[in-house]
Amino acid sequence: MTFQKGNTFWLGKKHSQSTKDKLSKIRKGKPSKLKGRKLSDEFRRKLSESRIGMIFSDEHKKNLSKSHIGKFTGENHPRWLGDKGKSPLVIRVRECFKYRQWRSDIFERDNYTCVLCLKRGATINADHHPKMFSTIFRESKIKNLEEALSYEEFWNINNGRTLCKSCHDKNGKRK
């Protein structure tokens, strides 16, 4: 019997394990029929809707993670640079606890209010001022995170101010 739209022959039936194994063996190593095709927005929407409410076992989730996500993490990622691929030092400094603490101290000192326009309740940034973060970084010639953490000029709250997003955009990148 050939498959036709609306055919309910397989409805409620399941393949035996041996049939599943044979079908799996046939499909192994072959790309999906959809691979490389440009899918229409309508098809993608229907595909997405068909998967709503699907419940996967923990084992199935783990296998999906290994097969899809595992391909593009760590050494398998196309942009992997080995030891050189670590985050730039500037980013690691900005993401460290001491930097977050410095920001928090600046915000509390300025009462979470922009020091230029006195706006409160807006998105705020901690700005190194009068000496910019990049200037401190460049002049101190810091080579690693430990040196940055021990360099007091970074963490001096007298060299910081709270700015709202618009004031920071206007004044943040000084020359």
N, C-alpha and C positions, 0 to 999 in steps of 0.2 A: 504494500500500500504506500503510495507516495504522499508526502505531506502537502496539505492544502490548507489555506487560511480557513479557520473555523473548524478544522478537523479536531475532534476531541478524543481520538483514539488513545493517546497517552495520558489523558487527564486522570489524575489520581493513581497512576501506576509509577513504579520505580524500576530502574535498570538493576539487574543483578550486579554483584560486585565484579564478576568476571567480565561482564559487558562493559562496565565502567572502566576496568583496567585496559581492555582492548581499545576502547575509544580514546583513552588517555594516551596510550602508546602510539596510536595513529596520529594524534595531534601534536605530540612532543616535537619541539624543534621547529615547528611551522609557525610563521607569524599569524597574527590575528587577521581576519578578512578585512578588518577596518583599518589596519596599520597603513599609514601613509595617505589615507583618504582625508579630504577636507570635509568635515561633517557640517551639515547645515545647522543653523541655530535651533530650528524646530526639532531636529533629530537629537541634538545634545540635550535639549530641554526634556524630551520624552525619555531619554536614557536616564537622566538625572531623576525624574519623577518615578521611573520604574524601580529605582533603588531605594526610595524613601521607605523607611520602616524595616529594612533588611536587618536581621540580627545575625551577627557572626560570632562563632565560638572564639574563645581566647586563643586556641591553637591556630585557627584560621587567621585571626588578626596578626599573630606573631609571624605566620608564614607570609602574609601580605607585606608586612614590614620588612622582612628579610629580602623578599623578591623585588620590591619597588624602591623603598626608601634606602635600603642598604646599598643599592647600586650607586647612589650619589652622596654618600657621606664619607668623611675622612679621606683616606687615600684613594677611594674610588671616585671622588668628586672631580669633574673635569678641570676645575681651577685649583686643585690641590698643589701646593708649592713645597711640600715637605716641611723641614724645620723653618724655612724662610716664610712659610705660610701663616705664621702666628699673627695675631692681630697687631697692628702697629702700636708702638709704645704709647702714643698719644691717646689712642682709644682705650688701651688697658688702664691708663691713669684715670681717664674720665669715667670708667666703669667700676673703679675700685671703691671700697667702702669709705675710705678716708675722703675721697672727693665728694661722695654723696653726703657725708657728714659735714663737710665744708659748706656745701650748698645749703643744707638744712640750717646751719648756724647763720648764714647770711640772710636767709629768708626770715628766720625768727628775729634777728637783730633789726631788720627793716620792716617788721610786722607784716610780711607778705604783701608789701605795697611797693609799686614802682617808684624809685627815688626821683625820676625825672618828671613824670606826668601825674604822680600820686594816684594812679589807678589801682584799685584793689579788686580782687575777685577775677582778674583776667589770667591768662596763661603767663606764668612768670619764668624768668631765666636768671641764673646767677652769672654775673659777668665779672671777669677779673678786671679791676680798674683801680688805680691808674695804670698799672703795668699789666699788659695783656698776657694771657696764658701762653700764647705762641712765643712771645718775646722772652718770657721767663724760661720756657723750654729751650729755646735756641741759645740764649746766653749761658745757661747753666751746663749745657752739653751733657745732659743726662743720658746714660746708656741703657739703664734697665729700671724696672718698676721699683726695686728696693731703693735705688738712689732717689727716685722721684718721691717716694714715701718719706724719706728722711730729709728732703730739701724743704726747709721751713717756709720759704717764700711762696710756695704753692698754696700752703694751708693757712696763711695769714688772713684773718677775716677783715683786716683793715685794707686789704687789697681786693675787695669784692663789693659788689652792689647788686641789688635786685632791680631787674628791668622787666617791664611787660614785653610781650612779643613784638609789638610794633616799635617800641623804643629800642629794643635790642637789635631789630632789623636795621634801624636807622643808624645806631651808634655802635653796634657790636663789632664791626670789622673796620676798626680804625687803622690808619696808616702810621 
